[in-house]
Amino acid sequence: MVITSQADPALPQYRARLQWDTKTPVLASAFKFTPAKDSQRIVLAADVASAEVEGEN
């Protein structure tokens, strides 16, 4: 994989060769998000508008 920064006229690049084991099974729980106990939901403007529309039905 090559990532090129288009914002810099010098076009610096980052190269990475990625390899992983696809034969070892991965449990679904490895992808489960568990928020910290003191975390709080951030309501985005799109979420507020969507919630208002859903409340009208």
N, C-alpha and C positions, 0 to 999 in steps of 0.2 A: 504494500500500500504506500502510496506517495501522496502527501498533503502539501500543496503549494499555497503559500500566502499571497493572494492576489492584491492585497492592500499595500504591499511593499514593492516599489519599482524593481528591486533586486530579485524578486520572486524566490525568497528562501524556501527550501523544501525540508520536510521531515519524512524520512523513510522508515518503514517498519515492516518486518517480515513476521507475520503472525502464524503460529502453529498451535493446535490444541488437540487433545485426545478426544476423538468422537466415538470411541468404543466403550468408554467407561460411562455407565448410566448416571444421570444426574437426577436427584430427587426434585419433585415439584416444589417442595418446601424451600429449596435453595433460592427460588425466585419470589418468595412471599415477602411483601413489605411489612415490616413491623415498626411503626413509628415510636419514637421515644415517649416516655410517659408524660413529659412536660411539653410535648409538641402541640401546636395549634394549627388548625386548618386556615389556609389563606384563601379568602374568597376573592376571585377575580371578577372584573366587571362583566365578562361574558357569562360567568356563573350566576351572577345576580340577575341579569336580564333573563336568563334561561329559567331560573327559579320563579321569577315573576310571571312568566308566560305559563309555566306548568301549574301555578297556583290559580290561574284564571279558569282552567278547565274543570 
